Each structure stands twice: as C-alpha cells, then as structure tokens.
Amino acid sequence: MSRQNDPLDTYLLRVLVTLLIERNLTRVATRMNQTQPAISAALRKLRLVFQDELLVRSGNAMVPTPRGAEVLESARVALAELDRLVAGGEKFDAQATQLLFKVGCPDYLSTVFLADVTKEIRKQAPNARLMVHPLGPGYDFEQALANGELDVVIGNWPEPPEHLHRAPLLDDDIVCLMANNHILARGDMSREQYLHAPHIVPLPFSSAHRGVIDKHLANLRLTRNARVIVPFFSMAPHLLPGTDLIFTISRHFAEHYARVLPLKVVPCPIQFPRMQFYQIWHSRNHKSAAQHWMRGILKQVADRLFASTTPSTLALAGKTTP
C-alpha cells in the first residue's frame, strides 16, 4: 500500500488507543492536548477506516463495540512498537526531544516529588511531554508497563513484582499527621491510644499489592480503627483539622501538609519499617536511551529531595539495574 493510500497514520492510531481506553471525548482531548472537535473528527475518520462505530453511546457513557474491543490490544502493541522505534536510537537529545513520557504514580507523591520532577523536565527537555497516570485498585499497572501505556511506575509495595526491572528512589520514615489541637498532638501517644483512635485510611492504589502500613500491622496481628476511607491520599490531610482523626503516612508528605494546614506531625508509637519507594519498568524500555534519561531524572530529584536524610539500605531481590 502506498503512503498516500495508507488510511491509518500515527496520530489516528494514538487517538484510537486513547479513545478506547478513556471512552470520553473530553478526556481524550485534554490528554492529547487537542480540541474536542479535532478528536471528534478523528473518530469519524477511524469509523470510516474500520467500517465500524468503534465507540457507541450507552446512557451517559461510551462503550466499545465488539470490533473496538478487538482492535484495542493490537493497536496498543503497534503504538508501543512505534514509540520504541522512535526512542530506540543510540543517541538521545533531551533539549530537542518531543517524546511523551508516561509515569504511573501514587497521588501523594505529586505534592512534593513530582512537582520537582516536572520542574526538572521543563528545564532539561522543554519540548518533551509528561503524562502522570494515577494508580488505583482497578488499574493494572503491570499490563500498562507491558503494552507501553506507561513507561515507568513509582511504587512502595513491600513485595514488588519480581519480573520487572526496579531501582531504589528514596525512603522515608512513617509518622502520624493530625490536627494541631488534637488531644494526642503532644507526641506521647501510646500504642493503645494509636490503635483505638479513629483513623483516615486511603484505598490501596493496587488491589494486588498490600501497603506497608497494613502489611506490618497484619504481621503484628494488630488492627487500627479505620473510621474514614478516602479514594486519594491527598484528600486525607484536608479532613483532619478540627477532628480527632489520625492519618499515618510518610514524613515528607506529612511535613508538607503541616506547613500549609493547621496540622501537626507526631511520631508513631508503632515501629513501622521505613517506607521505601522505587521505580519499576518493563524490559521493553530497559535499553531505551530516552527512558534511561527519564529514570535518571526521577533518581536525580529523589536524591536532591532527600539529601538531608540518611537513606537506609534498600534490599530488593531480582533486577536492580537503573
């Protein structure tokens, strides 16, 4: 087939994959930095190419047709191969690159860590694009890494997936965050007071991997008094002022919010293991110069952010090559 008769260019392929994942024209337009009419026009072209509606309205939502669901995986693989082809050269010029870097990250790292990552990328690669994808119990980040939907994921699971490459980023101790007029804010909280106090507990950001706090409490055969459950870590601090609630989280997160809200950071009476963060990625991106640069940015920011702390040794089994 000649280039002039090729019905599916890279842009349309990217729109196709994003539409079938997001199933919302407005979100696709925002994610791809396009107007909604442009995405609508691309969808019309795609329907002509595939001779199928691909996405149809069902109540207030859009759902893929059988044909749409069928082509999604093949389109993802094709797009991932194209991205790998573009990024796979021996040389990488950060100042000139226009690549899209896709990072999966818990929302509570965005307040400090990702803010500095964004600044560094804007300084070193002003033409690059960054997409941050939230992690949640319904999101299969391992599959997303495998098919190229994500380039790298930042996590802190006690048992990271062994089949993925990983490298340490930073570690932090675990503290309690509470209202500054909380009855336990003096800092002499006992284990019994901690366990019986009402807690804010976020939903885990992976259904397959238990969090550090819950895993450690389970090992001790202890249970905290979870009274408020929130979908995002960053929501929890805003619910603390004026209440008797406690939020258990890493120190750098707690101290950030203690600076901007009437909150106090208090030592936790239970000796939790330090919260260790690492970046993980799939073998498909392991030798990419562009991805190596991106992982270097994450490590550079982490080192600078925690330069004043003494890192503990991060013992990780399996692959640890940055």
C-alpha positions as CSV (number, residue, x, y, z in Angstrom):
1,M,0.0,0.0,0.0
2,S,1.4,3.4,-0.9
3,R,1.8,6.1,1.7
4,Q,-0.9,8.2,0.0
5,N,-3.4,5.3,0.4
6,D,-2.4,4.4,4.0
7,P,-5.6,5.1,5.9
8,L,-4.2,4.9,9.5
9,D,-1.4,7.3,10.4
10,T,0.3,7.6,13.8
11,Y,-1.9,10.3,15.0
12,L,-5.1,8.4,14.3
13,L,-3.6,5.3,15.9
14,R,-2.9,7.3,19.0
15,V,-6.4,8.7,19.1
16,L,-7.8,5.2,18.6
17,V,-6.0,3.8,21.6
18,T,-6.7,6.7,23.8
19,L,-10.4,6.8,22.9
20,L,-10.8,3.1,23.6
21,I,-9.1,3.5,27.0
22,E,-10.7,6.7,28.2
23,R,-14.1,6.3,26.4
24,N,-14.6,10.0,26.8
25,L,-14.0,12.7,24.1
26,T,-13.3,15.5,26.5
27,R,-10.7,13.5,28.5
28,V,-9.0,12.4,25.3
29,A,-8.9,15.9,24.0
30,T,-7.3,17.1,27.3
31,R,-4.9,14.2,27.4
32,M,-3.7,14.7,23.8
33,N,-3.7,18.5,24.0
34,Q,-6.3,18.7,21.2
35,T,-9.7,20.3,20.8
36,Q,-12.8,18.2,21.2
37,P,-13.9,18.9,17.6
38,A,-10.5,17.6,16.4
39,I,-10.9,14.3,18.4
40,S,-14.5,14.0,17.1
41,A,-13.2,14.4,13.5
42,A,-10.5,11.8,14.1
43,L,-13.2,9.4,15.5
44,R,-15.2,9.9,12.3
45,K,-12.1,9.0,10.2
46,L,-11.4,6.0,12.3
47,R,-15.0,4.8,11.9
48,L,-14.6,5.0,8.1
49,V,-11.2,3.2,8.2
50,F,-12.6,0.3,10.3
51,Q,-16.1,0.4,8.9
52,D,-17.4,0.2,12.4
53,E,-18.6,2.7,15.1
54,L,-15.8,1.6,17.5
55,L,-17.4,3.5,20.4
56,V,-21.2,3.9,20.9
57,R,-23.2,5.8,23.5
58,S,-24.7,3.8,26.3
59,G,-26.6,6.0,28.7
60,N,-24.1,8.7,29.9
61,A,-21.1,6.6,29.0
62,M,-19.4,5.5,25.8
63,V,-18.6,1.8,25.4
64,P,-16.5,0.0,22.7
65,T,-18.2,-2.1,20.1
66,P,-17.0,-5.7,19.7
67,R,-14.8,-4.6,16.9
68,G,-13.5,-1.7,19.0
69,A,-12.6,-4.0,21.9
70,E,-11.0,-6.4,19.4
71,V,-8.6,-3.8,17.9
72,L,-7.6,-2.2,21.2
73,E,-4.8,-4.6,22.1
74,S,-3.4,-4.8,18.6
75,A,-3.4,-1.0,18.3
76,R,-1.7,-0.7,21.7
77,V,1.1,-3.1,20.6
78,A,1.5,-1.3,17.3
79,L,1.7,2.1,19.0
80,A,4.2,0.8,21.6
81,E,6.4,-0.5,18.8
82,L,6.3,2.8,17.0
83,D,7.2,4.6,20.3
84,R,10.1,2.1,20.8
85,L,11.3,2.7,17.3
86,V,11.4,6.4,17.7
87,A,13.0,6.3,21.2
88,G,15.3,3.4,20.5
89,G,18.2,5.2,18.8
90,E,21.7,5.2,20.3
91,K,21.6,9.0,20.9
92,F,19.0,11.0,22.9
93,D,18.9,14.8,22.9
94,A,16.8,16.0,25.8
95,Q,16.7,19.6,24.6
96,A,15.3,18.5,21.3
97,T,13.0,15.6,22.1
98,Q,9.3,15.9,21.8
99,L,8.6,12.4,23.3
100,L,5.8,11.8,25.7
101,F,6.9,10.2,29.0
102,K,4.3,8.3,30.9
103,V,4.7,7.8,34.6
104,G,2.4,5.9,37.0
105,C,2.5,7.3,40.5
106,P,0.5,7.4,43.8
107,D,-1.2,10.7,44.1
108,Y,0.5,11.6,47.4
109,L,3.9,11.9,45.7
110,S,2.6,14.7,43.5
111,T,2.7,17.3,46.2
112,V,6.5,17.5,46.5
113,F,8.3,14.8,44.5
114,L,6.5,15.1,41.1
115,A,6.4,18.9,41.4
116,D,10.2,18.9,41.4
117,V,10.3,16.2,38.6
118,T,8.1,18.5,36.5
119,K,10.4,21.5,37.0
120,E,13.5,19.4,36.1
121,I,11.9,18.1,32.9
122,R,10.8,21.6,31.9
123,K,14.4,22.7,32.4
124,Q,16.2,19.9,30.6
125,A,13.6,18.9,28.0
126,P,11.3,21.9,27.3
127,N,9.7,20.2,24.3
128,A,9.0,16.9,26.0
129,R,5.6,16.0,27.3
130,L,4.8,14.3,30.6
131,M,1.7,12.3,31.4
132,V,1.1,11.2,35.1
133,H,-1.3,8.4,35.5
134,P,-2.8,7.7,38.9
135,L,-2.6,4.3,40.4
136,G,-5.7,2.6,41.8
137,P,-7.1,-0.8,42.7
138,G,-8.8,-1.1,39.3
139,Y,-5.8,-0.2,37.2
140,D,-3.4,-3.0,36.0
141,F,-0.1,-1.1,36.1
142,E,1.9,-4.3,35.2
143,Q,-0.1,-4.7,32.0
144,A,0.2,-1.0,31.3
145,L,4.0,-1.3,31.5
146,A,4.0,-4.3,29.3
147,N,1.9,-2.7,26.5
148,G,3.5,0.7,26.6
149,E,0.6,2.6,28.2
150,L,3.1,3.5,30.9
151,D,6.9,3.9,30.8
152,V,7.7,3.7,34.5
153,V,5.8,3.3,37.7
154,I,6.7,4.6,41.2
155,G,5.7,2.3,44.0
156,N,6.4,1.3,47.6
157,W,4.9,-2.2,47.8
158,P,6.7,-4.5,50.3
159,E,6.9,-7.1,47.6
160,P,7.4,-5.5,44.2
161,P,6.7,-7.6,41.0
162,E,9.8,-9.7,40.5
163,H,9.6,-9.9,36.7
164,L,10.0,-6.1,36.3
165,H,13.2,-4.1,36.5
166,R,13.4,-1.9,39.5
167,A,15.8,0.5,41.2
168,P,15.5,2.4,44.5
169,L,14.4,6.0,44.6
170,L,14.1,7.1,48.2
171,D,13.0,6.0,51.6
172,D,11.2,7.8,54.4
173,D,10.0,7.1,57.9
174,I,6.3,6.7,58.8
175,V,4.7,9.3,61.1
176,C,1.2,10.4,62.2
177,L,-0.5,13.5,61.0
178,M,-3.3,15.1,63.0
179,A,-5.0,18.4,63.9
180,N,-2.6,20.6,65.8
181,N,-5.1,20.8,68.7
182,H,-5.6,17.0,68.7
183,I,-5.6,15.5,72.2
184,L,-2.7,13.3,71.1
185,A,-0.7,16.0,69.4
186,R,1.7,16.4,72.3
187,G,3.7,13.5,70.9
188,D,3.5,11.0,73.8
189,M,0.9,8.7,72.2
190,S,0.9,5.1,73.3
191,R,0.3,2.0,71.1
192,E,-3.1,1.5,72.6
193,Q,-4.1,5.1,72.0
194,Y,-2.9,4.9,68.4
195,L,-4.9,1.7,67.7
196,H,-8.1,2.9,69.3
197,A,-8.0,6.4,67.9
198,P,-10.2,6.9,64.7
199,H,-8.0,6.8,61.5
200,I,-8.3,8.0,58.0
201,V,-7.3,5.2,55.7
202,P,-6.9,5.6,51.9
203,L,-7.9,2.9,49.5
204,P,-4.9,0.9,48.3
205,F,-3.5,2.0,45.0
206,S,-3.1,-1.6,43.9
207,S,-5.5,-4.5,44.6
208,A,-2.6,-7.0,44.1
209,H,-0.1,-5.4,46.5
210,R,-0.8,-4.6,50.1
211,G,0.6,-1.4,51.6
212,V,3.4,-1.1,54.0
213,I,1.3,0.0,57.0
214,D,-1.4,-2.6,56.6
215,K,1.0,-5.4,56.0
216,H,3.1,-4.5,59.0
217,L,0.0,-4.3,61.3
218,A,-1.2,-7.6,60.0
219,N,2.1,-9.2,60.7
220,L,1.8,-7.9,64.3
221,R,-1.8,-9.2,64.4
222,L,-3.0,-5.6,65.1
223,T,-5.8,-3.6,63.6
224,R,-6.3,0.1,63.5
225,N,-9.6,1.8,64.0
226,A,-10.4,2.9,60.4
227,R,-13.3,5.3,60.5
228,V,-12.9,7.4,57.3
229,I,-11.9,5.8,54.0
230,V,-10.9,8.1,51.2
231,P,-10.1,7.4,47.5
232,F,-6.9,9.6,47.4
233,F,-4.1,10.1,49.8
234,S,-4.1,13.9,49.1
235,M,-7.7,14.2,50.3
236,A,-6.9,12.9,53.8
237,P,-5.0,15.9,55.2
238,H,-7.8,18.3,54.4
239,L,-10.2,16.2,56.6
240,L,-8.0,16.3,59.7
241,P,-8.4,19.9,61.0
242,G,-11.0,20.1,63.7
243,T,-11.3,16.4,64.1
244,D,-9.9,13.6,66.3
245,L,-8.7,11.6,63.2
246,I,-5.2,10.3,62.7
247,F,-3.5,9.8,59.3
248,T,-0.5,7.5,59.1
249,I,1.8,8.4,56.2
250,S,5.4,9.1,55.1
251,R,7.2,12.0,56.8
252,H,7.8,14.2,53.7
253,F,4.1,14.1,52.8
254,A,3.1,14.8,56.4
255,E,5.5,17.7,56.8
256,H,4.4,19.3,53.5
257,Y,0.8,19.5,54.7
258,A,1.8,20.5,58.2
259,R,3.3,23.7,56.6
260,V,0.1,24.6,54.8
261,L,-2.7,23.4,57.1
262,P,-3.3,23.6,60.9
263,L,-1.8,20.1,61.4
264,K,1.0,18.5,63.5
265,V,3.4,15.7,62.7
266,V,3.7,13.2,65.6
267,P,5.9,10.2,66.0
268,C,4.1,6.9,65.5
269,P,4.2,4.6,68.6
270,I,4.5,1.5,66.4
271,Q,7.8,0.9,64.8
272,F,6.9,0.6,61.2
273,P,9.6,-0.2,58.6
274,R,10.7,2.7,56.6
275,M,8.6,3.4,53.5
276,Q,10.8,2.6,50.6
277,F,10.0,3.9,47.1
278,Y,11.4,2.6,43.9
279,Q,10.8,2.9,40.2
280,I,9.9,-0.2,38.1
281,W,9.8,-0.7,34.4
282,H,9.4,-3.4,31.7
283,S,12.2,-5.0,29.8
284,R,10.8,-3.3,26.6
285,N,12.1,0.0,27.9
286,H,15.2,-1.2,29.6
287,K,17.7,-0.2,26.9
288,S,16.0,2.9,25.6
289,A,18.2,6.0,25.9
290,A,15.2,8.2,26.4
291,Q,13.8,6.0,29.1
292,H,17.2,5.8,30.8
293,W,17.2,9.6,30.8
294,M,13.8,9.8,32.3
295,R,14.6,7.3,35.1
296,G,17.7,9.3,35.8
297,I,15.6,12.4,36.2
298,L,13.4,10.6,38.8
299,K,16.5,9.4,40.7
300,Q,18.2,12.9,40.5
301,V,15.1,14.6,42.0
302,A,14.8,11.9,44.7
303,D,18.4,12.2,45.7
304,R,18.2,16.0,45.9
305,L,14.9,15.9,47.8
306,F,16.2,13.6,50.5
307,A,19.8,14.7,50.5
308,S,19.4,15.8,54.2
309,T,18.2,12.4,55.3
310,T,20.3,9.2,55.8
311,P,18.9,6.6,53.4
312,S,18.6,3.0,54.7
313,T,19.8,0.1,52.6
314,L,17.1,-0.9,50.1
315,A,17.2,-4.6,49.8
316,L,15.4,-5.6,46.6
317,A,15.5,-9.1,45.2
318,G,15.8,-9.6,41.4
319,K,16.7,-7.0,38.8
320,T,18.0,-3.7,40.2
321,T,19.7,-2.1,37.1
322,P,18.8,1.6,36.7
